[in-house]
């Protein structure tokens, strides 16, 4: 069985593994399924999450500097707090360090510090161990009065996305082809921005559910659909595309770390962009129906790409 306090998970082999573990844990697992866990009884609703960044899985050392590796791993973890509308309190770092990287540890630390400083938080502690592959496991702690959850979308809600999508995917395609990506696309890939301030604005203005886009727009919309028991409709022609990227990059590409949110009423997109310097775009709506993400282009349903999954066959 699974814990009654956990939410329904979306499709995919990675989440099948989570379901298998939940079946073993039963009532020993609680609140599984959101971007972060909300601890009961903690002052201000403590929000905690852990994110791993592993060499040759999440990054390649020939693509990124050690400082960029540290920055990106930290940003990915802090983005989970953004998805919950939480204010960061601090981060804990578990660093697995191969012998050849010992001399570069200051550069890794510089990247971590750069991200932590830009997000207005601190490093609280952690652990360092030796290993064969460079890996960073970053635990983030935050607080939120009313955390945003994946399970709170309701029929009739509007769907919005922050920023422009596809830049990270376009950069990854160039790197895989042995070419250097354009400057802005490369920066999008190696220095993503956790939308922490933006998420708190969205929570304060009535957003109901949220997720950060790490597995692709459609894939992550499916997670909201599964958790909330609704159909999430996305208009491909409305999705804002990053300069140099394709429409396919925008709907399928992962590791964007922009926010996908739902809201019962209209949001003031002009006020949002004026305050934060990034667009907020309405791209669809929520309806009753079989839990799924439904992608259309000019009113015609099109095949929706699968989200990224570490355990799906390549």
ChimeraX attribute file (.defattr): number of C-alpha atoms within 10 A of each C-alpha:
attribute: neighborCount
match mode: 1-to-1
recipient: residues
	/A:1	12
	/A:2	20
	/A:3	17
	/A:4	13
	/A:5	13
	/A:6	17
	/A:7	19
	/A:8	21
	/A:9	22
	/A:10	21
	/A:11	16
	/A:12	16
	/A:13	14
	/A:14	14
	/A:15	16
	/A:16	14
	/A:17	12
	/A:18	13
	/A:19	18
	/A:20	12
	/A:21	14
	/A:22	19
	/A:23	15
	/A:24	13
	/A:25	14
	/A:26	15
	/A:27	14
	/A:28	10
	/A:29	16
	/A:30	18
	/A:31	15
	/A:32	20
	/A:33	22
	/A:34	24
	/A:35	24
	/A:36	28
	/A:37	22
	/A:38	23
	/A:39	15
	/A:40	11
	/A:41	8
	/A:42	10
	/A:43	10
	/A:44	15
	/A:45	18
	/A:46	22
	/A:47	26
	/A:48	25
	/A:49	20
	/A:50	19
	/A:51	20
	/A:52	18
	/A:53	21
	/A:54	16
	/A:55	14
	/A:56	11
	/A:57	10
	/A:58	14
	/A:59	18
	/A:60	14
	/A:61	12
	/A:62	8
	/A:63	16
	/A:64	15
	/A:65	16
	/A:66	21
	/A:67	20
	/A:68	24
	/A:69	28
	/A:70	28
	/A:71	25
	/A:72	25
	/A:73	27
	/A:74	31
	/A:75	26
	/A:76	24
	/A:77	26
	/A:78	34
	/A:79	31
	/A:80	32
	/A:81	32
	/A:82	29
	/A:83	32
	/A:84	32
	/A:85	32
	/A:86	30
	/A:87	23
	/A:88	23
	/A:89	18
	/A:90	19
	/A:91	24
	/A:92	18
	/A:93	22
	/A:94	16
	/A:95	22
	/A:96	19
	/A:97	19
	/A:98	14
	/A:99	13
	/A:100	11
	/A:101	16
	/A:102	11
	/A:103	8
	/A:104	14
	/A:105	15
	/A:106	13
	/A:107	18
	/A:108	21
	/A:109	16
	/A:110	16
	/A:111	23
	/A:112	26
	/A:113	19
	/A:114	17
	/A:115	25
	/A:116	20
	/A:117	12
	/A:118	11
	/A:119	19
	/A:120	12
	/A:121	19
	/A:122	16
	/A:123	16
	/A:124	13
	/A:125	11
	/A:126	13
	/A:127	10
	/A:128	11
	/A:129	10
	/A:130	13
	/A:131	12
	/A:132	11
	/A:133	15
	/A:134	21
	/A:135	24
	/A:136	22
	/A:137	20
	/A:138	24
	/A:139	22
	/A:140	26
	/A:141	24
	/A:142	25
	/A:143	22
	/A:144	20
	/A:145	13
	/A:146	16
	/A:147	25
	/A:148	29
	/A:149	25
	/A:150	28
	/A:151	22
	/A:152	18
	/A:153	30
	/A:154	22
	/A:155	16
	/A:156	14
	/A:157	21
	/A:158	24
	/A:159	27
	/A:160	24
	/A:161	24
	/A:162	24
	/A:163	22
	/A:164	19
	/A:165	32
	/A:166	31
	/A:167	29
	/A:168	27
	/A:169	27
	/A:170	25
	/A:171	25
	/A:172	22
	/A:173	15
	/A:174	15
	/A:175	16
	/A:176	10
	/A:177	10
	/A:178	10
	/A:179	11
	/A:180	15
	/A:181	20
	/A:182	15
	/A:183	10
	/A:184	14
	/A:185	23
	/A:186	22
	/A:187	16
	/A:188	22
	/A:189	25
	/A:190	24
	/A:191	21
	/A:192	22
	/A:193	21
	/A:194	27
	/A:195	24
	/A:196	23
	/A:197	14
	/A:198	22
	/A:199	28
	/A:200	21
	/A:201	15
	/A:202	22
	/A:203	23
	/A:204	11
	/A:205	14
	/A:206	14
	/A:207	27
	/A:208	23
	/A:209	28
	/A:210	34
	/A:211	29
	/A:212	29
	/A:213	26
	/A:214	20
	/A:215	21
	/A:216	27
	/A:217	33
	/A:218	27
	/A:219	27
	/A:220	26
	/A:221	30
	/A:222	25
	/A:223	27
	/A:224	32
	/A:225	31
	/A:226	23
	/A:227	23
	/A:228	22
	/A:229	22
	/A:230	23
	/A:231	24
	/A:232	32
	/A:233	23
	/A:234	26
	/A:235	21
	/A:236	24
	/A:237	14
	/A:238	15
	/A:239	22
	/A:240	21
	/A:241	19
	/A:242	21
	/A:243	14
	/A:244	14
	/A:245	19
	/A:246	17
	/A:247	17
	/A:248	16
	/A:249	21
	/A:250	25
	/A:251	26
	/A:252	22
	/A:253	29
	/A:254	27
	/A:255	23
	/A:256	27
	/A:257	30
	/A:258	26
	/A:259	29
	/A:260	25
	/A:261	28
	/A:262	31
	/A:263	25
	/A:264	18
	/A:265	14
	/A:266	15
	/A:267	18
	/A:268	11
	/A:269	16
	/A:270	13
	/A:271	12
	/A:272	18
	/A:273	16
	/A:274	10
	/A:275	12
	/A:276	14
	/A:277	11
	/A:278	15
	/A:279	18
	/A:280	23
	/A:281	22
	/A:282	23
	/A:283	18
	/A:284	22
	/A:285	21
	/A:286	23
	/A:287	19
	/A:288	13
	/A:289	12
	/A:290	12
	/A:291	20
	/A:292	21
	/A:293	24
	/A:294	21
	/A:295	21
	/A:296	18
	/A:297	13
	/A:298	10
	/A:299	10
	/A:300	9
	/A:301	14
	/A:302	13
	/A:303	9
	/A:304	18
	/A:305	16
	/A:306	18
	/A:307	24
	/A:308	20
	/A:309	17
	/A:310	14
	/A:311	12
	/A:312	10
	/A:313	6
	/A:314	5
